[in-house]
Structures are given as structure tokens and as C-alpha cells.
Amino acid sequence: MTLTIILFLFIAGVLTGMINAVAGGGTFLSFGALTLIGIPPVVANATSAITQFPGYITSSLAYWDDLKAFWRGAIALAAASIAGALLGAWFLLQLDNPEFRSMVPWLLLAATALFAAGPYLKPKDRPGKRASIGSPLGAAVQFFTAIYGGFFGAGMGVMMLASLGLSQAGDYHRLNALKNVLSTVIAAVAIIVFVSGGVVAWPQAVVMIPAVALGGWSGVWVARRVPQAVMRWVVIAVGLLLAGYYFAT
């Protein structure tokens, strides 16, 4: 790797972690950056999952006070996440690069549309109600969300916030904290599957991992203090540009 590529991947990693901590969608940047430097799509997808893991951990730790209030109830959702992520990651490994490559532009379009709809899907704050976490309905919905997360993952954060808002109670920051924890679980499962399958580009991952961790920690600060509109439109633009690139090539 050249110094330019290293710098490019590091910056993409920081932005990935920040956007994931705010509302999800950072996979657009990590996956896009890896494919633009020539990494095959299946490997880029698996490597992207690896690089985002530290960011999920740091952003979850930044919400530690929220997490202490409901961690017992989140166990059922975590179990559903493990099962779904295993299925989704396993399915990815059944595809070769040309097969997955043909799906990528459609996946990117769908994920971009989901991300664009994020403000309309954002759960409404319900002050005065404590979070009711771990219902059977919530676990069932989380299972299907985790399948998508294990397979591709772009826009998973938005999808998860929407589903948690429908099936759980609590304010936005509490649900965002839960989203970060479940994203950590899904990423951990996917990592195990992808490493076992030998589809990780480790030199590129080593560059991006600390960058995503840095972005994940600072992203919680951004989420609490800075309007999300600019970051959201950047992600939408990147998603559309990448989809157009894959359709054209």
C-alpha cells in the first residue's frame, strides 16, 4: 500500500466510526473505500465488518450509563442477533465475487433509500417511560435485521433504530445505545465467520481498525451536539455514487 492509500483508508475509517455512532450508515464509506482501491467485493464486505468492530465497542462504552439500565433485558435481543448474523454471514460466503458483485449496486440502492428515510423512521422519544427491552416481538424483528447485518450491513443502524423504536420503549439515546451494543454482537459473529472463511484483507483492516475506533468514540460527542443533516447527506451522496459506479462498471 502507498502512503496515499493508507491516508485515504484512515480518513474513511474515522468517518465510518463517527457516522455509525450517530445513526448508522458508515459501511457505505468503509466498503466503498476498500472497493475503490481494488479489493474484491466479498473481501471488501468482510474486511469492512472487521474494521467497524472497534468503533461499535467504543461508541457502546460511551453510552455506558444508558446501558447499565437495561443490559439484562437486552440478552434476548443479543441472542437473536447472534443467530441472524451467523445465517447472514454464512450466506455471504456461499457467493463468489462475481455473484456478490452483481448484487452490490442493488444492495447499495436499497441501503441508501433506507438511510434517506432514516429521519422518518427515527423512534420518537417517550419521556417518563423506562425501556422495555427484550420482548418476543423485538427478538423476532432483531433476528431478521441481524441476517441483513451479517450479510451486508450498510444501513443496518437505521434499520435497527426503526425496528427497536417499534418494539421497545425508551428515548432516542437509550435506543441508540442498544443499537450500538447489538451492532457489536452482529459484527463479532460476522468476524468469526469471515476469518474462518479466509476472506479478510488484513493489511487494509489494520489501517482502518484504529481509525474506526477513534471515529466511534468521537461520534457519540457529535451525536449529542452536532446536527446530523450534513453527515446524512454525505452518506446518501456516497451511496448513490457507489451504486452508480457499480451499475456502470
C-alpha positions as CSV (number, residue, x, y, z in Angstrom):
1,M,0.0,0.0,0.0
2,T,1.2,3.5,-0.8
3,L,1.1,6.3,1.8
4,T,-1.8,7.9,-0.1
5,I,-3.9,4.7,0.1
6,I,-3.1,4.4,3.8
7,L,-4.1,8.0,4.5
8,F,-7.3,7.5,2.4
9,L,-8.3,4.4,4.3
10,F,-7.6,6.0,7.7
11,I,-9.8,9.1,6.9
12,A,-12.5,6.8,5.6
13,G,-12.2,4.8,8.8
14,V,-12.6,7.8,11.1
15,L,-15.7,9.0,9.2
16,T,-17.1,5.4,9.2
17,G,-16.9,5.2,13.0
18,M,-18.4,8.7,13.5
19,I,-21.4,8.0,11.2
20,N,-22.0,4.6,12.7
21,A,-22.1,6.2,16.2
22,V,-24.6,8.8,15.1
23,A,-27.2,6.7,13.3
24,G,-25.5,4.1,11.2
25,G,-24.5,4.1,7.5
26,G,-20.8,4.2,7.9
27,T,-20.4,1.0,6.0
28,F,-21.0,3.0,2.8
29,L,-17.7,4.6,3.4
30,S,-15.6,1.7,4.6
31,F,-17.0,-0.7,1.9
32,G,-16.7,2.0,-0.8
33,A,-13.1,2.9,0.2
34,L,-12.0,-0.7,0.1
35,T,-13.6,-1.4,-3.3
36,L,-12.2,1.8,-4.8
37,I,-8.6,0.7,-4.0
38,G,-9.3,-2.6,-5.8
39,I,-10.3,-5.1,-3.0
40,P,-12.8,-7.7,-4.4
41,P,-16.4,-7.1,-3.2
42,V,-16.8,-10.2,-0.9
43,V,-13.4,-9.5,0.7
44,A,-14.2,-5.7,1.0
45,N,-17.5,-6.5,2.7
46,A,-15.9,-8.9,5.2
47,T,-13.0,-6.5,5.8
48,S,-15.4,-3.7,6.4
49,A,-17.2,-5.7,9.1
50,I,-13.8,-6.3,10.8
51,T,-12.8,-2.6,10.7
52,Q,-16.1,-1.4,12.2
53,F,-16.0,-3.7,15.3
54,P,-13.8,-1.4,17.5
55,G,-16.0,1.6,16.6
56,Y,-19.1,-0.3,17.8
57,I,-17.3,-1.1,21.1
58,T,-16.1,2.4,21.8
59,S,-19.4,4.0,20.9
60,S,-21.2,1.4,23.2
61,L,-18.8,2.3,26.0
62,A,-19.5,6.0,25.6
63,Y,-23.2,5.1,26.3
64,W,-22.3,3.1,29.4
65,D,-24.6,5.0,31.7
66,D,-27.6,4.2,29.5
67,L,-26.6,0.6,29.1
68,K,-26.5,-0.2,32.8
69,A,-30.2,0.5,33.0
70,F,-31.3,-2.4,30.7
71,W,-28.5,-4.8,30.0
72,R,-30.4,-7.8,31.4
73,G,-33.3,-7.2,29.1
74,A,-31.0,-7.0,26.1
75,I,-29.8,-10.6,26.4
76,A,-32.8,-11.9,24.3
77,L,-32.0,-9.4,21.5
78,A,-28.4,-10.3,21.6
79,A,-29.2,-14.0,21.2
80,A,-31.4,-13.2,18.2
81,S,-28.6,-11.1,16.8
82,I,-26.1,-14.0,17.1
83,A,-28.4,-16.4,15.3
84,G,-29.3,-13.9,12.5
85,A,-25.7,-12.8,12.0
86,L,-24.5,-16.4,11.7
87,L,-27.0,-17.0,8.9
88,G,-26.3,-13.8,7.0
89,A,-22.5,-14.2,7.1
90,W,-22.7,-17.8,6.1
91,F,-24.9,-16.9,3.1
92,L,-22.3,-14.3,2.0
93,L,-19.6,-17.0,2.0
94,Q,-21.7,-19.1,-0.3
95,L,-21.4,-16.5,-3.1
96,D,-18.3,-15.9,-5.2
97,N,-17.1,-12.4,-6.1
98,P,-19.0,-12.1,-9.5
99,E,-22.3,-13.2,-7.9
100,F,-22.0,-10.8,-5.0
101,R,-20.7,-8.1,-7.3
102,S,-24.0,-8.3,-9.3
103,M,-26.0,-7.8,-6.1
104,V,-23.9,-4.8,-4.8
105,P,-25.5,-1.9,-6.7
106,W,-29.0,-3.1,-5.8
107,L,-27.9,-3.5,-2.2
108,L,-26.4,-0.1,-2.1
109,L,-29.5,1.5,-3.7
110,A,-31.8,-0.2,-1.1
111,A,-29.5,0.7,1.8
112,T,-29.3,4.3,0.5
113,A,-33.0,4.6,0.3
114,L,-33.3,3.2,3.8
115,F,-30.8,5.6,5.1
116,A,-32.5,8.5,3.3
117,A,-35.8,7.5,5.1
118,G,-34.0,7.4,8.4
119,P,-35.5,10.7,9.8
120,Y,-39.0,9.4,9.1
121,L,-38.1,6.0,10.8
122,K,-36.4,7.5,13.8
123,P,-38.0,6.4,17.0
124,K,-39.9,9.1,18.9
125,D,-38.8,9.9,22.4
126,R,-41.2,8.7,25.1
127,P,-40.1,10.6,28.2
128,G,-41.1,9.1,31.5
129,K,-41.2,5.5,30.3
130,R,-38.4,3.2,31.1
131,A,-37.1,1.0,28.3
132,S,-38.9,-2.3,28.0
133,I,-36.2,-4.4,26.3
134,G,-36.2,-8.0,25.1
135,S,-39.8,-8.7,24.1
136,P,-40.5,-11.7,21.8
137,L,-41.6,-9.4,19.0
138,G,-38.4,-7.4,19.4
139,A,-36.3,-10.5,19.3
140,A,-38.0,-11.8,16.1
141,V,-37.5,-8.5,14.3
142,Q,-34.0,-8.3,15.5
143,F,-33.2,-11.8,14.1
144,F,-34.1,-10.6,10.6
145,T,-32.2,-7.3,11.0
146,A,-29.2,-9.3,12.0
147,I,-29.4,-11.5,8.9
148,Y,-29.0,-8.4,6.8
149,G,-26.3,-7.1,9.1
150,G,-24.3,-10.4,8.8
151,F,-24.7,-10.4,5.1
152,F,-24.0,-6.8,4.1
153,G,-24.7,-4.3,6.8
154,A,-24.9,-1.0,5.1
155,G,-27.8,1.0,6.6
156,M,-28.2,-1.6,9.4
157,G,-28.1,1.0,12.1
158,V,-31.0,2.9,10.6
159,M,-33.0,-0.3,10.1
160,M,-32.2,-1.3,13.7
161,L,-33.2,2.0,15.2
162,A,-36.5,1.8,13.3
163,S,-37.3,-1.7,14.5
164,L,-36.2,-1.0,18.1
165,G,-38.4,2.1,18.1
166,L,-41.4,-0.1,17.1
167,S,-40.8,-2.9,19.5
168,Q,-39.1,-1.2,22.5
169,A,-39.8,1.7,24.8
170,G,-37.3,4.5,25.7
171,D,-35.8,7.7,24.5
172,Y,-33.7,8.1,21.4
173,H,-30.3,7.9,23.1
174,R,-31.3,4.8,25.0
175,L,-32.3,3.0,21.8
176,N,-29.2,4.3,20.1
177,A,-27.1,2.8,22.9
178,L,-28.9,-0.5,22.4
179,K,-28.4,-0.3,18.7
180,N,-24.6,0.1,19.2
181,V,-24.4,-2.9,21.5
182,L,-26.4,-5.2,19.1
183,S,-24.2,-4.0,16.2
184,T,-21.2,-5.0,18.2
185,V,-22.7,-8.5,18.7
186,I,-23.5,-8.8,15.0
187,A,-20.1,-7.6,13.9
188,A,-18.4,-10.1,16.3
189,V,-20.3,-13.0,14.9
190,A,-19.6,-11.9,11.3
191,I,-15.9,-11.6,12.1
192,I,-15.7,-15.1,13.3
193,V,-17.4,-16.4,10.2
194,F,-15.3,-14.3,7.8
195,V,-12.0,-15.0,9.5
196,S,-12.8,-18.7,9.4
197,G,-13.6,-18.4,5.7
198,G,-10.3,-16.6,4.9
199,V,-11.9,-13.6,3.2
200,V,-10.3,-10.7,5.1
201,A,-7.8,-8.2,3.7
202,W,-5.7,-7.8,6.8
203,P,-3.2,-5.1,5.8
204,Q,-6.1,-2.7,4.9
205,A,-8.0,-3.8,8.0
206,V,-5.0,-2.9,10.3
207,V,-5.0,0.6,8.9
208,M,-8.7,1.2,9.3
209,I,-9.4,-0.5,12.7
210,P,-7.8,2.2,14.9
211,A,-9.3,4.9,12.7
212,V,-12.9,3.5,13.1
213,A,-12.3,3.2,16.9
214,L,-11.4,6.8,17.1
215,G,-14.4,7.8,15.0
216,G,-16.7,5.7,17.0
217,W,-15.7,7.3,20.3
218,S,-15.8,10.9,18.9
219,G,-19.1,10.2,17.0
220,V,-21.1,10.0,20.3
221,W,-19.9,13.5,21.0
222,V,-21.1,14.5,17.5
223,A,-24.4,12.7,18.0
224,R,-25.2,14.7,21.2
225,R,-24.1,18.2,20.0
226,V,-24.0,18.5,16.2
227,P,-26.9,18.4,13.7
228,Q,-26.9,15.2,11.6
229,A,-28.1,16.7,8.3
230,V,-24.7,17.3,6.8
231,M,-23.4,13.8,7.6
232,R,-26.6,12.2,6.4
233,W,-26.4,13.9,3.0
234,V,-22.8,12.9,2.7
235,V,-23.7,9.3,3.3
236,I,-26.6,9.5,0.8
237,A,-24.4,11.0,-1.8
238,V,-21.7,8.4,-1.3
239,G,-24.3,5.6,-1.5
240,L,-25.7,6.9,-4.8
241,L,-22.3,7.5,-6.3
242,L,-21.1,3.9,-5.4
243,A,-24.3,2.4,-6.7
244,G,-23.9,4.3,-10.0
245,Y,-20.3,3.2,-10.2
246,Y,-21.2,-0.4,-9.8
247,F,-24.0,-0.2,-12.3
248,A,-21.6,1.4,-14.8
249,T,-18.7,-0.9,-14.4
